[in-house]
Amino acid sequence: MLVYTLLFTLAHKNPSENKYVDMLLIWLTYLLKYGGLDKSDSIAVLADTRTFTYIQEIESLSLLVDTSPCSVEFICIEPPLTLSEGMVQRYRAFQKHTTYLYLDLDILTCKAMKDSIPTLELKHLLVMPEGRLEDNNYAGLVLKGDIPSVCGFTSGWFAFTPCQEIQNLFEHIRSECIAQSHTPFYTVDQPFFNKWVWRSLSEVSSGITVLLMNDDIMENNSFQPQPSTVFMNYCGEPGKGETHATKMVGLLCLQMLSTASPSLTPDHPQEASAGPPEPEHSRS
């Protein structure tokens, strides 16, 4: 399995001020500690050239990479001019593994994942249900006609086996998102992701088998993981790294306290605060 994520700084901004760099350190720490990855797996970080140069100087990141049980690769992309150009970089395959899992930087792994993720065959796309398809943060703005009242899908978590059909689907998402970059949607690429995933679900001619993940393994904006929880998603407004990073640091602090105080463990949730509710949709 290849687990990959995306880190970029817009071309007009300074990578040293990018909170997503801090989030990468937390994301990688949780993945290495709890993800259950081994030497047969790989981790890849897609990073623009400017941000990649900056993070090479972070000693703690080098130490994390050196202690990884599997290979960690950094793949350089061009610095994006817009949020849309950056977001769509997640839709690519590297042709090295049979299974790819994409995780946004605000999704932390808190349990070994392989037992929860089904084995994927060729042309399989695995998506995580979230929200409602008719909602504007999903496909409400891009699907024409009557939109069925079914679940939507987060574009911050998906798994697939690389093949031409899925590459074609990804190219549709990329091109339509870039065409909308002058007035991007709030969730940027996610409406187009929902549009094309739904088409693949409803049209046999797509050649893609779309599987729905059990969403019990994902919690959004919670600090109290349940027994079924594998991923903690600290979603919020795209591009607002401070918001995501603060919530992720909050989980770190509560977990540190829980090692000394059983009252903060999931078995004693009444003394741990989950904080104010956040919107259901997930973005990086």
N, C-alpha and C positions, 0 to 999 in steps of 0.2 A: 504494500500500500504506500502511496505517496500522499502525504498530507501537506497542503500548501496554503499560503496566505499571501496577502498583498499589502505592501507598504509603499506609499509615495508621498512626495511633497510637491505641491504645485510649483511650477517653474518660477513664479514671482515671489515665492516665500522662502524662508530660511529653514533648512532641515533641522538646525539646532533648536528651533522653537516648535517643532512638530511633536505633539503629545503622543502620536501614534508610534513614535520610536520607543517611548516608555512602555507603551502597551505591548510592543513586540517582546520586550524582555519578560513581561508577566505572562504573555501568551505562551512563549517558548518554555518558560519554567513549568507551567502547569502541564503542558503537553508532554514534556520529558519526564516529569515526576509521576503523573497519573495516567498517561495515555496508553501504557502497555506496549509501546513500540519496541521493536528489536532490530537486530542487524539486517533483517530482510526488508525493512521499511526504509523510507526516506522522508525528509522534510525539505521543502523548498520555499524560499521567500522571494517573491517577485518585488524588486525594489528599483526605483529609478536611479540613474547613475549618480546624481548629486547626493541623494540620501544614502546610497550604498557607500560612497566615499566617506560620508560623515560617520556612519555606524562602525566603520572599520577601526575607529579610535576608541570605541567603548570597550573597556577591558572586561567588564562583566559579561558582555555578549560573547566575547571570545572564549571566556571560561565556560559558559553554557554550551557553546558549540563543541568545545573540547571534551566535555563530559557526556555528550549525547551517545546513547547506545546505537544510534543509526546515523547515517550520513545527513548532513545539513548543507544545503546548497543555496547560494544566492544567485538569482538570475536577474540581470540588469535589463531594465526597460527605459525608454526615453522619458524624460521629465514631462509630465502632462501639463498642458496649458489650462485645462478645465477639469472639473470634478468628473464629468462624463468620460473624458479621455482616460482618466485614471481608473475609474471603476470598472470599465469594460476589459481591463487587462486580466481580470480573473477568468475570462472565458477563453482558455487556451489549454492545450494538452502538451505533454512533454515526450510522449512516446517511449517511456522507460518502464512503466509499470502497468499492470492489468487493471488496477483500481486507483482512482484519484479521489481524494476527499478535500474539498475546499472549505476552509474555515475563516470567517472574518476575524480580524484582530481583536474584536471585543467578545469573542466566544471562547471561553475557557473550558478546557477539558478537566474534569474532576474524577474520572473513572476510566479504567481500561475500556477502549471503544470497540475492539474487534468482536466481542461477543454480542454486541448490540447491533452492529451493522451487518445486514445480510450479504451473502456472497453475490457479487454482481457478475452477470454474464455479458457477452458482447452485445453492444447496443442498449445496455441498461443505463437509465438515468434515475438516481435516487434523490428525492426531494423531501424537504421538511415542511409539513403543513403549518400554516400560520395565517391568521386573519381570514378575510373573506375575499373571494375572487372579484366581486363587484366593487369592493372598496377602491378608492382612488390610489391608495398606497400600494395596491396590487395591480389588477388589470382594468379597473373601472374607467381609466382614461384612454385605454388603447384598444380594447375589444369593441367591435361594432355590433349593433343589434342587441338582442336580449342576452344578458349575461347570466348564466346559471348561478343559483345561490349555493355555491360549494366553497370549499376551503381555498384560500390562496396559498402561496409558497414564498418562503423567505429566500432571497438570493444570497444570503450570508452563509448558507450551509447547503451543500449539494455534493453528491458523489456520482461517479460515472466510470464507464470503461471507454477508452478512446476509440473512436471509429469515425468514418467519414460523415455518417448521418448526424452524429452529435456535434462534430465540427461545423457542419452546415447550420444546425440550430444555433450554435454559439455565434456564428457569423451574422445571422439575422438579428440577434440581440445586440451585438456590437454596432452594426451599421445603423440600426434604427435609433439606438441611444445616442450615437454621435450626431445623427441628423437632427436630434432634438436638443443638442447641447447649448444652443443659444438661449433657450428657455427651459432648463432642465426641470423635471418633476422633482417633488420633494424627496422621493426615494430613488431618484436618478435612473438606474438601470432596472430596478426591480419590476416596474410595470411591464417592460418588454420581456423580462425573464418569465413573468407569469403568463403573458400572452402566448409565448412560444411553447412553454411547457404545457399549457392547457391545450393548444393545438395538437401537440404530440400525443396527449392523453386521449383526445377525442377523434383523431384521424389515424386510422390504421396505416394509411399510405406514408406516414412519416418514417416508418421503419424503426422507430425507437420505442422501447418498452419503458414507460415511466412508472416507477414504484414509489409509493408513499411511505415515508419513514414513520414509525411510531413516535408521535410528538411527546410522549411521556418522558423521553430521554433528554428533552431540552426544557430549561426554565428561563424565562425572560425577567431580567431585573429583580432577581430574588437573591437573598443572602442566606437562604435556608434550603440547601439541596435535599431532595427527598431520596429514598432508597433507589428509585428508578433513574435518578438524574445522572447523566453522563456529561452533559454540556450546560454551562451557565452562560447565557447570552445577555450581555450588558448593552442592549441596543438603545438607540436614540437618534438624534438628528445627524445625518451624514456630514462628515467633515468637522464636526465639533468634538475634537479629540479630548478636550478637557473634561467634558461630561462623562465620556466613556471611561477615561483613565481614572477618574475619581471613584467611580463605582467599583472598578476592578481593584483598586488599592483598598477600598472598603472591605471587600471580601478577604483580601490578604490579612488585613488587621484582625477581622473577626475570627479567621482561622487560627491566627497566632494566639489570640485570647482563648480559643476553645481548647487548645492543648493544655492549658492550665486550669480552665474552668469548664467542667462538664455541662454547665447550664447553657452554654452557647453551642452545643452540638445539635445536630438535627433531631435527636431524641428528646431534646428539651427546648423546643423552639419558642416558648413563650417569652423568653428573656432576650431574644435576638430580634432586632427591628428590621423589617424588610424595606423600610423607607416608603416614600410616597409612590403611588402607582404611576407607571409610565405608559406611553402609547404601546400598543401591541406589536406594531411593525418593527422589523429588524433591519438596521442598516449599519454600515461601517462608519 
